[in-house]
Amino acid sequence: MTTSREAAASSTVAPAAWPRRPATLAKAITAELVGQIVRGLHPSGTPLPPEPALCATFAVSRTVIREAGKILQEKGLVQVRQGTGTIVTAQTEWNMLDELVLAATIAEDETMAILDDLVVTRRLLESDMANVAARLADADTLGRLLGLLEQMDDLVGDHVTYEQHDRVFHDVIMQASGNRIARGVVKSLESQVIHTARYVGRTERALCVASNAGHRRVYERIAEHDPEGAAEAMFTHITDAWLVRRGGPGDSARLQR
């Protein structure tokens, strides 16, 4: 026999669109609002809809909306102004290292400019780390790099496995530099794009062969303990590999020195 309490519980259906836990709910709404802001549905300098409107849109309490607003502030997407409301900030204020902001921006970028900027940032940091690694690399590091090169020579026909080894090769050099901050930035940036088709680009066997030739030049300069040569080889390798993979619309002039 169904009790009155059970009947009341069964008659209350939670909104299907959002998880029920408040923290998870706020994160889900934040992700939606980040996407809307990046897409320009809420342009820079304009206020977000007022709390009651957002509560109605997402079927949540003001507490959840306020928590989402705090997260948006932390990401640099909005500012709360007395008497004006929650104002969307200029793009220059956005935290582009934030996972949600970067992913949404890449998804909406039709010119490839964001990916170009990501590659420019990556090559700057990695060429500097290669410079340091050439001064600090020990026999164990050199052995690991050479072993990876030889494995990648055998993997040029399997671009998925090749790319996995490619990332390890770069990471060994970054670790050898000892620069944990630069390594963290590069890994954070790459984690957002390594599975996106536009960043992966072309994957033919010949391109993997050319890529590993670039790796070998980097390795040789590090093995010779040539900091400037290692930095130049890494800079050139990252630039050339991206220009080949890139394709797509937009001017790649921002990749020039």
C-alpha positions in Angstrom: 0.0 0.0 0.0 1.4 3.4 -1.0 1.8 5.9 1.9 0.9 9.6 1.5 4.6 10.4 1.9 5.6 8.0 -1.0 2.8 9.4 -3.1 4.0 13.0 -2.5 7.6 12.0 -3.4 6.6 10.2 -6.6 4.6 13.2 -7.7 7.6 15.6 -7.5 9.7 15.3 -10.6 13.1 17.0 -10.6 13.9 19.0 -13.7 15.6 16.6 -16.1 17.9 19.2 -17.7 20.2 19.8 -14.6 21.8 17.6 -11.9 20.4 18.1 -8.4 23.5 18.6 -6.3 23.9 22.4 -5.8 27.6 22.5 -6.5 27.3 20.4 -9.6 24.2 22.5 -10.6 26.2 25.7 -10.3 29.0 24.3 -12.4 26.6 23.1 -15.1 24.9 26.6 -15.3 28.4 28.2 -15.3 29.4 26.1 -18.3 26.2 27.1 -20.2 26.7 30.8 -19.4 30.4 30.7 -20.4 29.3 29.3 -23.8 26.6 32.0 -24.2 29.1 34.8 -23.3 31.8 33.5 -25.7 29.2 33.1 -28.5 28.2 36.8 -28.0 24.7 36.2 -26.7 25.7 38.5 -23.8 28.1 41.0 -25.4 30.9 42.7 -23.4 29.7 45.7 -21.5 26.1 44.4 -21.2 24.5 43.0 -18.1 23.6 39.3 -17.7 19.8 38.7 -17.2 18.7 39.5 -13.6 18.7 36.8 -11.0 14.9 36.1 -11.2 15.2 35.6 -15.0 18.1 33.2 -14.7 16.3 31.4 -11.9 13.3 30.9 -14.2 15.5 29.9 -17.2 17.4 27.2 -15.3 14.7 26.3 -12.8 17.0 26.8 -9.8 17.3 28.9 -6.7 19.0 32.3 -6.3 21.7 30.6 -4.2 22.7 28.5 -7.2 22.7 31.4 -9.6 24.8 33.5 -7.2 27.3 30.6 -6.9 27.5 30.5 -10.7 28.0 34.2 -10.8 31.0 33.9 -8.4 32.5 31.3 -10.6 32.1 33.5 -13.7 33.8 36.3 -11.8 36.7 34.0 -11.0 37.1 33.3 -14.7 37.2 37.0 -15.4 34.0 36.9 -17.6 31.8 39.2 -15.4 32.0 42.0 -12.9 29.4 42.8 -10.3 28.7 46.6 -10.2 26.6 48.2 -7.6 23.3 49.4 -9.0 24.1 48.1 -12.5 24.1 44.3 -12.1 26.5 41.6 -13.3 28.3 43.0 -16.4 30.1 41.0 -19.0 33.7 42.1 -19.2 35.9 42.7 -22.3 37.5 39.7 -23.8 40.9 41.0 -22.7 39.8 40.4 -19.1 38.9 36.7 -19.6 41.1 34.0 -18.1 42.2 32.2 -21.3 44.0 29.5 -19.3 40.6 28.5 -17.8 39.4 25.2 -19.1 35.9 26.3 -19.9 36.8 29.6 -21.3 39.5 28.3 -23.6 37.4 25.4 -24.8 34.4 27.6 -25.6 36.6 30.2 -27.4 38.3 27.5 -29.5 34.9 26.1 -30.4 33.7 29.5 -31.6 36.9 30.6 -33.4 36.4 30.4 -37.1 39.7 32.0 -38.0 42.1 29.7 -36.2 43.6 32.7 -34.4 43.2 31.2 -31.0 44.9 28.0 -32.0 47.7 30.1 -33.7 48.1 32.0 -30.4 48.2 28.7 -28.5 51.0 27.4 -30.7 52.9 30.7 -30.5 52.7 30.5 -26.7 53.7 26.8 -26.6 56.7 27.3 -28.9 58.0 30.2 -26.8 57.8 28.2 -23.6 59.1 25.0 -25.1 62.0 26.6 -27.0 63.1 28.2 -23.7 62.8 24.8 -21.9 64.8 23.1 -24.6 67.5 25.7 -24.1 67.7 24.9 -20.4 67.4 21.1 -21.0 70.5 21.3 -23.3 72.5 22.6 -20.4 71.0 20.2 -17.8 70.2 17.0 -19.6 71.9 13.9 -18.1 72.6 10.5 -19.7 69.3 9.1 -18.6 67.3 11.9 -20.2 69.3 11.6 -23.4 68.7 7.8 -23.4 65.0 8.3 -23.0 64.8 10.8 -25.8 66.8 8.6 -28.2 64.6 5.6 -27.3 61.4 7.6 -28.0 62.8 8.8 -31.3 63.5 5.2 -32.4 60.1 4.1 -31.3 58.5 6.9 -33.3 60.4 6.0 -36.4 58.6 2.7 -36.2 55.2 4.3 -35.5 54.9 6.8 -38.4 52.1 4.7 -39.9 50.1 4.8 -36.7 49.4 8.5 -36.1 47.5 7.9 -32.9 50.2 6.0 -31.1 52.9 8.3 -32.7 51.2 11.4 -31.2 51.2 9.8 -27.8 54.9 9.2 -28.0 55.3 12.7 -29.5 53.8 14.2 -26.4 56.0 12.1 -24.1 59.1 13.2 -26.0 58.2 16.9 -25.5 57.4 16.2 -21.8 60.8 14.6 -21.2 62.4 17.8 -22.4 60.1 20.0 -20.3 60.8 17.9 -17.2 64.6 18.1 -17.9 64.4 21.9 -17.9 63.0 21.8 -14.3 60.5 24.6 -15.1 57.4 23.3 -13.6 55.3 26.4 -14.2 56.1 26.6 -18.0 55.5 22.8 -18.2 52.2 23.2 -16.4 51.0 26.0 -18.8 51.9 23.9 -21.9 50.2 20.8 -20.6 47.1 22.8 -19.6 46.9 24.4 -23.0 47.5 21.1 -24.9 45.0 19.2 -22.8 42.2 21.4 -24.2 43.1 20.7 -27.8 44.9 17.4 -28.3 41.6 15.7 -29.2 40.1 18.4 -31.4 40.2 17.8 -35.2 41.3 21.3 -36.0 44.4 21.1 -33.8 45.3 17.6 -34.8 44.9 18.5 -38.5 46.5 16.3 -41.1 47.9 12.9 -40.0 49.5 11.4 -43.1 52.5 9.1 -42.7 54.8 11.5 -44.5 53.9 14.2 -42.0 54.8 11.9 -39.1 58.2 11.2 -40.8 58.8 14.9 -41.2 57.8 15.6 -37.6 60.2 13.0 -36.3 63.0 14.5 -38.3 62.3 17.7 -36.4 62.4 15.8 -33.1 65.8 14.3 -34.1 67.2 17.8 -34.7 66.0 18.9 -31.3 67.5 15.8 -29.7 70.9 16.2 -31.5 71.2 19.8 -30.2 70.3 18.8 -26.7 72.8 15.8 -26.8 75.5 18.3 -28.0 74.6 20.5 -25.0 73.9 23.4 -27.5 71.3 25.6 -25.7 70.8 28.1 -28.5 70.7 25.4 -31.2 68.2 23.3 -29.1 65.9 26.4 -28.6 66.0 27.2 -32.4 65.4 23.5 -33.3 62.4 23.4 -31.0 61.0 26.7 -32.2 61.3 25.6 -35.8 59.9 22.1 -35.2 56.7 23.4 -33.5 56.1 26.1 -36.0 56.7 23.9 -39.1 54.6 21.0 -37.7 51.7 23.3 -37.0 51.8 25.1 -40.4 51.6 21.7 -42.1 48.7 20.5 -39.9 46.9 23.8 -39.7 45.0 24.2 -42.9 41.7 26.1 -42.3 40.8 29.7 -42.8 42.5 32.8 -41.5 45.9 34.4 -41.9 48.8 32.6 -40.2 50.9 35.8 -40.1 50.8 35.9 -36.3 53.0 32.7 -36.4 55.9 34.7 -38.0 58.6 35.9 -35.7 
